Amino acid sequence: MNSGTTEFSAEDSGNFLSGPMNEQTNGFQSGQKNGQKNGQKNGQKDGQKYGQLDQQSDCSDSGPLVTLKGISKQFGSNRVLNDVDLTLENGEAIAIIGPSGTGKSTILRIIAGLLAPDHGEIWVGGQKRIGLIEDAPDPIGVGMVFQQAALFDSLTVAENVGFLLYQHSRLSRREIKGLVLDALSVVGLPDVADLYPAELSGGMRKRVSFARAVMANPHDPSAQPSLLLYDEPTAGLDPIASTVIEDLIRSIQKGNACRSYLIVTHQESTIRRTADRVIFLHAGQVQWMGGINEIDTTDNPFVRQFFSAKVQGPINAGAGVHRASR
């Protein structure tokens, strides 16, 4: 059983970028190879190795991974979510999009068990959740990467990545150090273990947070995250750094055919490069959902306005400007 929500996991990049952008790309493909080799060497048992592709392929018989039924949430007088239904199947990659302040990040926090809805039901891995993640463990592992990397400034990269295992496992420091180095190699940062977050670029900090989230006890396969939640993972990054993160997100899923993820983003490139299905949220309700290829052909006025960036349309251009984005 998973003991809580962690910050998420990472695999290799496959086809990456070519060119001189060493800070963002250098070592990523070699990191993939090192992660495979080191993961085998350091003995994550039963095939649970960072950098090694999981051979799972048939997810169709396991039922929905997450189901939301009539979820509502209000902050003061602001109803952020209003009777939202959502189903996430095993192996799905879904982008939740829409204007700022329409409940996208709130959905992620509710699914992660960090925030309770006012009304509605949450089913995770076929089990109805009662309370928050701290009240009772979910039957599956859930990992989350927040918009800000949320690293501890006073800890080294290695200490950040291994934090949960140092605090909540009986693994030796030597074992944890090996797992940390494997995870950093997988995200293409094999040489930053002794640095501090302030010494890294924004894109590198994001990738360190990915490595931290993948840190699960290798002797407890149920702790490996089956569901990954990304809150604006490419926000504030330049286009090439964003491409690095987008490739990383996709490659993580390729490492486990049954692993699912939800991603909240405003970036069109991130939507198109990381999602199979899109959910458009506005005024606390699902206004549209469809396949990634349908966003260019749908007549839905919300979707058309969003991707055309026109001021005229059903989306109030001033909505959310004077309140914090949820």
Legacy VTK file of the C-alpha trace (Angstrom):
# vtk DataFile Version 3.0
C-alpha trace
ASCII
DATASET POLYDATA
POINTS 326 float
0.000 0.000 0.000
1.161 3.446 -0.770
1.843 5.518 2.307
1.265 8.874 0.706
1.519 11.118 -2.270
5.053 11.694 -3.478
6.508 13.939 -6.094
6.912 11.847 -9.177
8.919 9.649 -11.365
11.142 9.705 -14.399
12.339 7.509 -17.226
14.541 8.107 -20.236
14.085 10.538 -23.072
14.299 8.368 -26.171
14.647 10.729 -29.105
15.839 13.916 -27.559
17.246 17.133 -28.848
20.306 17.668 -30.954
22.328 20.821 -30.761
24.522 22.771 -28.406
22.066 23.238 -25.515
24.284 21.402 -23.071
22.685 22.675 -19.880
19.322 21.163 -20.709
20.272 18.160 -22.827
23.818 17.109 -22.030
23.958 13.722 -20.380
20.289 12.897 -20.817
20.691 10.087 -23.311
23.850 8.891 -21.607
21.956 9.256 -18.359
19.359 6.902 -19.774
22.018 4.280 -20.421
23.665 4.839 -17.059
20.294 4.622 -15.349
19.661 1.250 -16.972
23.100 -0.044 -16.048
23.163 1.368 -12.539
19.603 0.322 -11.835
20.546 -3.260 -12.655
23.770 -3.014 -10.675
22.151 -1.601 -7.568
19.517 -4.253 -7.546
16.012 -2.895 -7.661
14.332 -6.264 -7.491
11.552 -7.851 -9.524
12.199 -5.657 -12.543
11.537 -2.402 -10.689
14.573 -0.617 -12.081
14.902 3.039 -12.941
15.663 3.379 -16.609
14.418 -0.096 -17.458
11.251 -0.406 -19.493
8.448 -2.250 -17.761
6.963 -4.828 -20.075
3.369 -4.319 -18.945
1.156 -3.897 -21.991
-2.409 -4.975 -21.236
-4.186 -2.518 -18.963
-7.693 -2.932 -20.300
-8.977 -5.393 -17.705
-7.988 -3.499 -14.579
-10.789 -0.915 -14.602
-10.556 2.868 -14.197
-7.588 4.163 -12.263
-9.399 7.263 -10.982
-13.064 8.228 -11.033
-14.477 11.541 -9.825
-18.234 11.697 -9.290
-19.976 15.031 -8.759
-16.934 16.767 -7.282
-17.530 20.293 -5.986
-15.198 22.632 -4.131
-15.659 26.161 -2.872
-13.201 28.641 -1.388
-15.162 31.331 0.426
-17.729 32.603 -2.053
-15.781 31.285 -5.050
-17.059 27.928 -6.288
-14.006 26.546 -8.046
-15.434 23.154 -9.020
-19.100 22.471 -9.653
-20.308 18.867 -10.002
-17.310 17.602 -11.988
-17.177 14.036 -13.305
-13.920 12.584 -14.611
-12.622 9.113 -15.403
-8.974 8.252 -15.956
-8.180 4.828 -17.374
-4.958 2.903 -16.955
-2.354 4.078 -19.442
-4.101 7.359 -20.283
-2.391 10.715 -20.706
-4.846 13.556 -20.109
-4.294 17.305 -20.239
-6.617 19.521 -18.196
-6.708 22.945 -19.793
-8.629 26.187 -19.492
-8.228 29.769 -18.288
-6.544 30.602 -14.994
-8.690 30.312 -11.891
-11.029 27.611 -13.193
-10.162 24.744 -10.854
-7.508 22.816 -12.774
-4.896 22.638 -10.024
-7.637 22.047 -7.469
-8.602 18.856 -9.294
-5.018 17.625 -9.112
-4.813 18.270 -5.383
-8.110 16.516 -4.787
-6.969 13.472 -6.780
-3.648 13.499 -4.922
-5.493 13.404 -1.602
-4.053 16.729 -0.480
-7.401 18.525 -0.558
-10.877 17.250 0.269
-13.877 18.125 -1.924
-16.972 19.665 -0.388
-19.200 17.198 -2.237
-18.777 14.140 -4.414
-16.908 10.851 -4.462
-13.332 9.939 -5.358
-12.485 6.393 -6.415
-8.823 5.452 -6.738
-7.787 2.011 -7.926
-11.338 0.766 -7.451
-11.459 1.920 -3.826
-13.530 4.815 -2.512
-11.363 7.331 -0.738
-12.447 8.488 2.680
-10.765 11.684 3.872
-7.280 12.725 2.781
-4.245 10.663 1.857
-2.941 11.102 5.407
-6.077 9.447 6.778
-5.798 6.192 4.829
-3.425 5.002 2.098
-4.578 4.595 -1.492
-4.285 1.167 -3.152
-1.980 2.655 -5.806
1.034 4.927 -5.743
0.373 8.562 -6.664
3.145 11.020 -7.532
2.844 14.763 -8.003
5.129 17.412 -9.416
4.137 20.900 -8.352
4.421 24.050 -10.442
7.353 25.161 -8.313
10.005 22.489 -7.911
9.569 22.725 -4.111
13.115 21.683 -3.305
14.670 22.282 0.104
17.215 25.054 -0.398
19.356 23.950 2.544
19.736 20.370 1.272
21.904 19.135 -1.560
20.300 17.705 -4.670
21.062 14.186 -3.432
19.503 14.908 -0.045
16.420 16.351 -1.743
15.973 13.380 -4.051
16.421 10.813 -1.287
14.484 12.757 1.349
11.454 10.473 1.680
13.524 7.301 1.778
15.838 8.763 4.416
12.817 9.703 6.515
10.457 6.786 5.977
12.370 3.654 4.989
14.754 1.208 6.597
17.094 1.224 3.643
20.735 1.876 4.408
22.253 5.204 3.437
24.372 3.350 0.895
21.277 1.841 -0.740
19.518 5.191 -0.846
22.584 6.887 -2.318
22.642 4.307 -5.118
18.953 4.870 -5.859
19.458 8.626 -5.858
22.283 8.408 -8.386
20.188 6.114 -10.571
17.258 8.554 -10.518
19.470 11.537 -11.315
21.022 9.640 -14.229
17.582 8.841 -15.581
16.622 12.534 -15.700
19.936 13.426 -17.308
21.602 15.007 -14.292
24.176 12.444 -13.134
26.716 15.033 -11.946
24.663 17.398 -9.771
24.190 15.301 -6.621
26.423 17.502 -4.472
25.089 20.822 -5.719
22.405 22.921 -4.051
19.133 23.960 -5.753
20.308 27.571 -6.040
23.148 26.385 -8.276
20.749 24.881 -10.839
18.717 26.405 -13.662
14.938 26.351 -13.547
14.729 23.424 -15.935
17.281 21.443 -13.949
15.367 22.051 -10.718
12.219 20.716 -12.386
14.063 17.575 -13.397
15.431 17.123 -9.879
11.861 17.287 -8.583
10.971 14.536 -11.077
13.804 12.403 -9.706
12.670 13.018 -6.131
9.138 11.927 -6.935
10.271 8.597 -8.373
12.015 7.655 -5.165
10.114 4.677 -3.833
11.297 1.748 -1.788
12.386 -0.867 -4.377
11.372 -3.634 -1.959
7.771 -2.372 -2.040
6.507 -2.556 -5.658
3.144 -1.067 -4.644
4.931 2.177 -3.790
5.907 2.720 -7.418
3.605 5.485 -8.716
0.881 4.260 -11.072
-0.533 7.764 -11.378
1.473 10.926 -12.003
0.104 14.430 -11.573
1.855 17.395 -13.179
0.918 20.952 -12.296
2.269 23.359 -14.948
5.568 21.476 -15.398
6.789 23.750 -18.208
5.667 27.082 -16.743
8.420 29.686 -16.805
10.773 27.618 -18.969
12.218 28.605 -22.328
11.057 26.617 -25.381
14.003 24.221 -25.436
13.861 23.555 -21.696
10.128 22.950 -22.137
10.840 20.406 -24.864
13.204 18.602 -22.506
10.472 18.348 -19.878
7.817 17.320 -22.415
10.014 14.513 -23.737
10.724 13.403 -20.201
7.018 13.258 -19.346
6.249 11.107 -22.374
9.182 8.794 -21.855
8.166 8.162 -18.249
4.896 6.732 -19.442
6.643 4.616 -22.059
8.496 2.958 -19.211
5.224 1.541 -17.909
2.433 1.005 -20.410
-0.206 1.013 -17.660
1.004 4.183 -15.936
-1.335 7.152 -16.295
-0.909 10.860 -15.858
-2.859 14.080 -15.657
-1.162 17.304 -16.649
-2.372 20.853 -16.059
-0.837 23.297 -18.505
-1.445 26.489 -20.457
1.350 25.809 -22.958
0.049 24.731 -26.362
3.209 22.798 -27.202
2.959 20.897 -23.928
-0.693 20.068 -24.576
0.000 18.774 -28.066
3.175 16.862 -27.196
2.139 15.194 -23.950
-1.613 14.489 -24.081
-3.765 11.855 -25.744
-7.011 13.274 -24.410
-7.931 16.835 -23.419
-10.430 18.114 -20.868
-11.418 21.770 -21.022
-12.433 23.259 -17.693
-14.176 26.602 -17.335
-16.301 28.104 -14.557
-15.711 24.979 -12.494
-17.263 22.626 -15.041
-16.091 20.393 -17.866
-17.030 22.266 -21.038
-15.457 19.840 -23.515
-13.406 16.677 -23.732
-11.924 14.930 -26.719
-8.867 13.460 -28.355
-5.798 15.585 -28.973
-6.497 15.624 -32.722
-10.000 16.959 -32.155
-8.863 20.296 -30.763
-8.309 21.562 -34.317
-11.676 20.396 -35.627
-14.127 20.907 -32.770
-16.766 23.626 -32.973
-16.745 24.055 -29.203
-16.496 27.836 -28.658
-14.381 27.532 -25.502
-11.743 25.397 -27.211
-11.708 27.525 -30.341
-11.225 30.736 -28.359
-8.551 29.221 -26.132
-6.351 28.008 -28.991
-6.922 31.055 -31.186
-6.085 33.396 -28.264
-8.916 35.701 -29.268
-10.355 38.099 -26.727
-13.896 37.723 -28.082
-15.731 34.594 -26.989
-17.364 32.849 -24.045
-14.201 33.077 -21.923
-14.047 36.375 -20.057
-10.541 37.683 -20.694
-10.488 39.358 -17.284
-11.593 36.308 -15.314
-9.059 35.139 -12.783
-6.853 38.211 -13.104
-7.638 39.463 -9.613
-7.740 36.127 -7.838
-5.168 33.435 -7.334
-5.183 30.668 -9.892
-6.653 27.495 -8.531
LINES 1 327
326 0 1 2 3 4 5 6 7 8 9 10 11 12 13 14 15 16 17 18 19 20 21 22 23 24 25 26 27 28 29 30 31 32 33 34 35 36 37 38 39 40 41 42 43 44 45 46 47 48 49 50 51 52 53 54 55 56 57 58 59 60 61 62 63 64 65 66 67 68 69 70 71 72 73 74 75 76 77 78 79 80 81 82 83 84 85 86 87 88 89 90 91 92 93 94 95 96 97 98 99 100 101 102 103 104 105 106 107 108 109 110 111 112 113 114 115 116 117 118 119 120 121 122 123 124 125 126 127 128 129 130 131 132 133 134 135 136 137 138 139 140 141 142 143 144 145 146 147 148 149 150 151 152 153 154 155 156 157 158 159 160 161 162 163 164 165 166 167 168 169 170 171 172 173 174 175 176 177 178 179 180 181 182 183 184 185 186 187 188 189 190 191 192 193 194 195 196 197 198 199 200 201 202 203 204 205 206 207 208 209 210 211 212 213 214 215 216 217 218 219 220 221 222 223 224 225 226 227 228 229 230 231 232 233 234 235 236 237 238 239 240 241 242 243 244 245 246 247 248 249 250 251 252 253 254 255 256 257 258 259 260 261 262 263 264 265 266 267 268 269 270 271 272 273 274 275 276 277 278 279 280 281 282 283 284 285 286 287 288 289 290 291 292 293 294 295 296 297 298 299 300 301 302 303 304 305 306 307 308 309 310 311 312 313 314 315 316 317 318 319 320 321 322 323 324 325
